[in-house]
Amino acid sequence: MTTFHLPRLLAVASLSLAATLSVAPATALADPAPKIVKKVPPDFPGEATRKGITDGVLKAKLSIDGNGAVTEVAIVEATPPKAKIFNDAATTALAQWKFEAGGKPTTYELKLVFSQE
């Protein structure tokens, strides 16, 4: 299984956010992970900060067309349940990702870890 990490620091209400994204294929382990050519980091929602929610883990499933464009993003799990507050930010960011064209549609899963430091 191939894993990619994307560190990103964002200023949020005098705090910094470190978002780490892990990408793992949802198909058989023999299939290589798609090459990411454009990453858009998710924003840390202000509502989460106001509610005191500082971290959470989302599992997202991406549908990617043959040209490498994300055609669908589905959040399939949020841990703990209050981490659902990150769903919209993650979906918005992941919909803008681009992958190297593979010639045929594919599906991949990603794990997004939100953490305010």
Secondary structure, 3 states (H helix, E strand, C coil): CCCCCCCCEEEECCEEEEEEEEEEECCCCCCCCCCEEECCCCCCCHHHHHCCCCEEEEEEEEEECCCCEEEEEEEEEEECHHHHHHHHHHHHHHCCCEECCCCCCEEEEEEEEEEEC
